[in-house]
């Protein structure tokens, strides 16, 4: 590296090679070659960054598959378990409970599979945005309530905060709705006590949304991994 800059004001790199020229057995002078290797250095740096990103992506995918394997097995085993109860001796009065558990866990499995397919399409850059004009306050409220239908724990209070009676916006309601539902479902799943509060604010053509709860949350290491992945995507 040098203190010199190229025409784009980026650091310039030079390689200097010296070859000793001998005369009568001793070095008489040197033949020297100096060349600009800035493009080569920048290419090597980009290659290192891309390699690092690829390694991080592979680690993330392995972690994701491991977590998804666990998330899928739990409702799947529940469905299989209650289905087997039908085949064994059981009290007829218990059947509505069996059916309810099978429906709930089947719905959870379907949502997990849809999320996995969505993530795959996002990574493959195959997601198409299809916008519709909707009344956002009603849309936001409906999606929050749908996310909470997975089962808010007893004693946990839910609240939706917004100041608009009507707000007409043009968004991809399918994907945005899926995100809202998923965040509310996760909040209800991991909040044992306290509250879950959702809100949005329309400002300068944007709608920042907030999802807060008193659940266990994620550790700092996991937050850092997610943040870095989002920055590199």
C-alpha contacts under 8 A as a table, 3 or more apart, distances in Angstrom:
res1	aa1	res2	aa2	distance
1	X	11	X	7.19
1	X	12	X	6.58
1	X	13	X	4.91
1	X	14	X	6.99
2	X	11	X	7.04
2	X	12	X	6.21
2	X	13	X	6.10
2	X	14	X	7.54
3	X	11	X	7.22
3	X	12	X	7.56
4	X	11	X	6.32
4	X	12	X	5.58
5	X	8	X	7.49
5	X	9	X	4.97
5	X	10	X	5.27
5	X	11	X	4.81
5	X	12	X	5.10
6	X	9	X	5.12
6	X	10	X	5.57
6	X	11	X	6.49
6	X	12	X	5.66
7	X	10	X	7.47
11	X	38	X	7.67
12	X	36	X	7.50
12	X	37	X	7.85
12	X	38	X	5.36
13	X	36	X	6.03
13	X	37	X	5.51
13	X	38	X	4.62
13	X	41	X	7.28
14	X	34	X	6.73
14	X	35	X	5.59
14	X	36	X	4.50
14	X	37	X	5.31
14	X	38	X	6.80
15	X	34	X	5.69
15	X	35	X	5.51
15	X	36	X	6.47
15	X	37	X	6.37
16	X	32	X	7.19
16	X	33	X	5.82
16	X	34	X	4.48
16	X	35	X	6.74
17	X	32	X	5.62
17	X	33	X	5.23
17	X	34	X	6.44
18	X	30	X	6.03
18	X	31	X	5.72
18	X	32	X	4.32
18	X	33	X	6.48
19	X	30	X	5.37
19	X	31	X	5.08
19	X	32	X	6.20
20	X	27	X	6.08
20	X	28	X	7.59
20	X	29	X	6.10
20	X	30	X	4.40
20	X	31	X	6.37
21	X	27	X	5.58
21	X	28	X	5.83
21	X	29	X	5.30
21	X	30	X	5.35
21	X	31	X	6.77
22	X	25	X	5.87
22	X	26	X	5.08
22	X	27	X	4.10
22	X	28	X	5.15
22	X	29	X	7.03
23	X	26	X	5.49
23	X	27	X	6.18
23	X	28	X	5.59
27	X	30	X	7.75
37	X	40	X	5.25
37	X	41	X	6.22
38	X	41	X	5.17
38	X	42	X	6.15
39	X	42	X	5.17
39	X	43	X	6.07
40	X	43	X	5.09
40	X	44	X	6.22
41	X	44	X	5.09
41	X	45	X	6.21
42	X	45	X	5.00
42	X	46	X	6.18
43	X	46	X	5.12
43	X	47	X	6.13
44	X	47	X	4.99
44	X	48	X	6.20
45	X	48	X	5.10
45	X	49	X	6.25
46	X	49	X	5.04
46	X	50	X	6.07
47	X	50	X	5.11
47	X	51	X	6.03
48	X	51	X	5.07
48	X	52	X	6.13
49	X	52	X	5.06
49	X	53	X	6.14
50	X	53	X	5.02
50	X	54	X	6.07
51	X	54	X	5.08
51	X	55	X	6.22
52	X	55	X	5.11
52	X	56	X	6.15
53	X	56	X	5.00
53	X	57	X	5.97
53	X	232	X	7.47
54	X	57	X	5.00
54	X	58	X	6.14
55	X	58	X	5.09
55	X	59	X	6.23
56	X	59	X	5.06
56	X	60	X	6.06
57	X	60	X	4.99
57	X	61	X	6.06
57	X	229	X	7.92
58	X	61	X	5.07
58	X	62	X	6.17
59	X	62	X	5.15
59	X	63	X	6.17
60	X	63	X	5.06
60	X	64	X	5.90
61	X	64	X	4.86
61	X	65	X	6.01
62	X	65	X	5.20
62	X	66	X	6.18
63	X	66	X	5.08
63	X	67	X	6.17
64	X	67	X	5.16
64	X	68	X	5.97
65	X	68	X	5.01
65	X	69	X	5.91
66	X	69	X	5.16
66	X	70	X	6.56
67	X	70	X	5.23
67	X	71	X	6.18
68	X	71	X	4.85
68	X	72	X	5.87
69	X	72	X	5.31
69	X	73	X	6.09
70	X	73	X	5.22
70	X	74	X	6.43
71	X	74	X	5.71
71	X	75	X	7.37
71	X	112	X	7.97
72	X	75	X	6.04
72	X	76	X	6.12
72	X	109	X	6.40
72	X	112	X	7.18
73	X	76	X	4.98
73	X	77	X	5.83
74	X	77	X	5.48
74	X	78	X	6.41
75	X	78	X	4.95
75	X	79	X	6.21
75	X	105	X	4.94
75	X	106	X	7.09
75	X	108	X	6.92
75	X	109	X	6.43
76	X	79	X	5.18
76	X	80	X	6.26
76	X	105	X	7.12
76	X	106	X	7.55
76	X	109	X	7.10
77	X	80	X	5.05
77	X	81	X	5.84
78	X	81	X	5.02
78	X	82	X	6.18
78	X	101	X	7.62
78	X	102	X	7.20
78	X	105	X	6.92
79	X	82	X	5.47
79	X	83	X	6.06
79	X	101	X	7.25
79	X	102	X	4.96
79	X	105	X	6.32
79	X	106	X	6.88
80	X	83	X	5.08
80	X	84	X	6.17
81	X	84	X	5.23
81	X	85	X	6.49
82	X	85	X	4.99
82	X	86	X	6.83
82	X	98	X	5.60
82	X	99	X	7.92
82	X	101	X	7.43
82	X	102	X	6.69
83	X	86	X	5.47
83	X	87	X	7.23
83	X	98	X	7.52
83	X	102	X	7.51
84	X	87	X	5.25
84	X	88	X	6.69
85	X	88	X	5.20
85	X	89	X	7.34
85	X	90	X	6.99
85	X	98	X	7.88
86	X	89	X	7.44
86	X	90	X	7.07
86	X	95	X	7.65
86	X	98	X	7.98
90	X	94	X	7.33
91	X	94	X	5.51
91	X	95	X	7.32
92	X	95	X	5.49
93	X	96	X	6.93
94	X	97	X	5.47
94	X	98	X	6.56
95	X	98	X	4.94
95	X	99	X	6.14
96	X	99	X	5.09
96	X	100	X	6.05
97	X	100	X	5.09
97	X	101	X	6.19
98	X	101	X	5.32
98	X	102	X	6.22
99	X	102	X	5.13
99	X	103	X	6.15
100	X	103	X	5.17
100	X	104	X	6.16
101	X	104	X	5.15
101	X	105	X	6.11
102	X	105	X	5.38
102	X	106	X	5.88
103	X	106	X	5.14
103	X	107	X	6.12
104	X	107	X	5.24
104	X	108	X	6.32
104	X	150	X	7.63
105	X	108	X	4.86
105	X	109	X	6.13
106	X	109	X	5.05
106	X	110	X	6.22
107	X	110	X	5.08
107	X	111	X	6.29
108	X	111	X	5.18
108	X	112	X	6.24
109	X	112	X	5.10
109	X	113	X	6.22
110	X	113	X	5.21
110	X	114	X	6.17
111	X	114	X	5.06
111	X	115	X	6.14
112	X	115	X	5.10
112	X	116	X	6.24
113	X	116	X	5.07
113	X	117	X	6.20
114	X	117	X	5.13
114	X	118	X	6.09
115	X	118	X	5.00
115	X	119	X	6.18
116	X	119	X	5.19
116	X	120	X	6.21
117	X	120	X	5.05
117	X	121	X	6.23
118	X	121	X	5.12
118	X	122	X	6.17
118	X	127	X	7.80
119	X	122	X	5.00
119	X	123	X	6.18
120	X	123	X	5.21
120	X	124	X	6.17
121	X	124	X	4.99
121	X	125	X	5.97
121	X	126	X	4.92
121	X	127	X	5.63
122	X	125	X	4.91
122	X	126	X	6.00
122	X	127	X	5.59
123	X	126	X	7.70
129	X	172	X	5.94
130	X	171	X	7.66
130	X	172	X	5.25
131	X	170	X	5.88
131	X	171	X	4.67
131	X	172	X	4.20
131	X	173	X	6.77
132	X	170	X	5.21
132	X	171	X	5.62
132	X	172	X	6.21
132	X	173	X	6.66
133	X	168	X	6.54
133	X	169	X	5.45
133	X	170	X	4.24
133	X	171	X	6.64
134	X	139	X	7.31
134	X	168	X	5.56
134	X	169	X	5.63
134	X	170	X	6.37
134	X	171	X	7.67
134	X	173	X	7.87
135	X	138	X	5.95
135	X	139	X	6.25
135	X	166	X	6.10
135	X	167	X	5.34
135	X	168	X	4.66
135	X	169	X	6.53
136	X	139	X	4.85
136	X	140	X	5.81
136	X	166	X	7.12
136	X	167	X	5.51
136	X	168	X	6.17
136	X	169	X	6.43
137	X	140	X	5.23
137	X	141	X	6.19
137	X	162	X	7.35
137	X	164	X	6.59
137	X	165	X	6.64
137	X	166	X	6.18
137	X	167	X	6.43
138	X	141	X	5.19
138	X	142	X	6.09
138	X	166	X	7.89
139	X	142	X	5.23
139	X	143	X	6.24
139	X	177	X	7.93
140	X	143	X	5.34
140	X	144	X	6.21
140	X	177	X	7.70
140	X	180	X	7.66
141	X	144	X	5.24
141	X	145	X	6.25
141	X	160	X	6.94
142	X	145	X	5.24
142	X	146	X	6.18
143	X	146	X	5.03
143	X	147	X	6.20
143	X	177	X	5.99
143	X	178	X	7.93
143	X	180	X	6.14
143	X	181	X	5.37
144	X	147	X	5.15
144	X	148	X	6.33
144	X	160	X	7.97
144	X	180	X	6.34
144	X	181	X	5.76
144	X	184	X	5.88
144	X	198	X	7.85
145	X	148	X	5.07
145	X	149	X	6.31
145	X	181	X	7.97
146	X	149	X	5.25
146	X	150	X	7.74
146	X	181	X	6.29
147	X	150	X	6.33
147	X	180	X	7.40
147	X	181	X	4.19
147	X	182	X	6.24
147	X	183	X	7.41
147	X	184	X	4.80
147	X	185	X	4.44
148	X	151	X	5.89
148	X	152	X	5.97
148	X	181	X	7.76
148	X	184	X	5.82
148	X	185	X	5.42
148	X	188	X	6.01
149	X	152	X	7.15
149	X	185	X	7.70
150	X	185	X	6.23
150	X	188	X	7.34
150	X	189	X	7.67
151	X	188	X	6.36
151	X	189	X	7.13
152	X	156	X	6.64
152	X	188	X	4.77
152	X	189	X	6.96
152	X	191	X	7.89
153	X	156	X	5.65
153	X	188	X	6.84
153	X	189	X	7.82
153	X	191	X	7.18
153	X	192	X	5.98
153	X	193	X	7.22
154	X	193	X	7.81
155	X	193	X	6.23
155	X	194	X	7.18
156	X	191	X	7.48
156	X	192	X	6.99
156	X	193	X	5.07
156	X	194	X	5.10
156	X	195	X	5.11
156	X	196	X	7.28
157	X	194	X	6.49
157	X	195	X	4.56
157	X	196	X	6.23
158	X	195	X	5.73
158	X	196	X	4.77
158	X	197	X	5.87
159	X	195	X	7.85
159	X	196	X	6.37
159	X	197	X	4.86
159	X	198	X	6.43
160	X	197	X	5.92
160	X	198	X	4.96
160	X	199	X	5.79
161	X	197	X	7.34
161	X	198	X	6.14
161	X	199	X	4.64
161	X	200	X	7.23
162	X	199	X	5.79
162	X	200	X	6.17
162	X	201	X	7.15
164	X	167	X	6.45
171	X	176	X	7.76
172	X	175	X	5.95
172	X	176	X	6.14
173	X	176	X	5.12
173	X	177	X	5.49
174	X	177	X	5.29
174	X	178	X	6.29
175	X	178	X	5.02
175	X	179	X	6.36
176	X	179	X	5.18
176	X	180	X	6.35
177	X	180	X	5.15
177	X	181	X	6.12
178	X	181	X	5.20
178	X	182	X	6.09
179	X	182	X	5.19
179	X	183	X	6.22
180	X	183	X	5.33
180	X	184	X	6.24
181	X	184	X	5.23
181	X	185	X	5.99
182	X	185	X	5.02
182	X	186	X	6.13
183	X	186	X	5.21
183	X	187	X	6.16
183	X	211	X	7.33
184	X	187	X	5.00
184	X	188	X	6.23
184	X	211	X	7.58
185	X	188	X	5.23
185	X	189	X	6.12
186	X	189	X	4.95
186	X	190	X	6.19
187	X	190	X	5.48
187	X	191	X	5.85
187	X	196	X	6.96
187	X	213	X	6.47
187	X	215	X	6.98
188	X	191	X	5.47
188	X	196	X	7.61
189	X	192	X	7.93
190	X	215	X	5.43
190	X	216	X	6.41
190	X	217	X	7.56
191	X	194	X	7.37
191	X	195	X	7.67
191	X	196	X	7.84
191	X	213	X	6.85
191	X	214	X	6.08
191	X	215	X	3.86
191	X	216	X	6.72
192	X	215	X	6.37
193	X	214	X	6.93
193	X	215	X	7.24
194	X	213	X	7.54
194	X	214	X	5.62
194	X	215	X	7.83
195	X	213	X	5.62
195	X	214	X	5.89
196	X	211	X	7.49
196	X	212	X	5.80
196	X	213	X	4.27
196	X	214	X	6.84
197	X	211	X	6.05
197	X	212	X	5.21
197	X	213	X	6.20
198	X	209	X	7.50
198	X	210	X	5.58
198	X	211	X	4.62
198	X	212	X	6.30
199	X	209	X	5.83
199	X	210	X	5.24
199	X	211	X	6.79
200	X	207	X	6.31
200	X	208	X	5.66
200	X	209	X	4.28
200	X	210	X	6.06
201	X	207	X	5.53
201	X	208	X	5.80
201	X	209	X	6.78
202	X	205	X	6.79
202	X	206	X	5.78
202	X	207	X	4.60
202	X	208	X	6.99
203	X	206	X	5.33
203	X	207	X	6.33
203	X	208	X	7.98
214	X	217	X	7.98
218	X	222	X	6.26
218	X	223	X	6.51
219	X	222	X	5.54
219	X	223	X	6.47
220	X	223	X	5.06
220	X	224	X	6.18
221	X	224	X	5.14
221	X	225	X	6.35
222	X	225	X	5.12
222	X	226	X	6.34
223	X	226	X	5.27
223	X	227	X	6.12
224	X	227	X	5.09
224	X	228	X	6.10
225	X	228	X	5.26
225	X	229	X	6.18
226	X	229	X	5.14
226	X	230	X	6.23
227	X	230	X	5.22
227	X	231	X	6.30
228	X	231	X	5.09
228	X	232	X	6.23
229	X	232	X	5.15
229	X	233	X	6.13
230	X	233	X	5.20
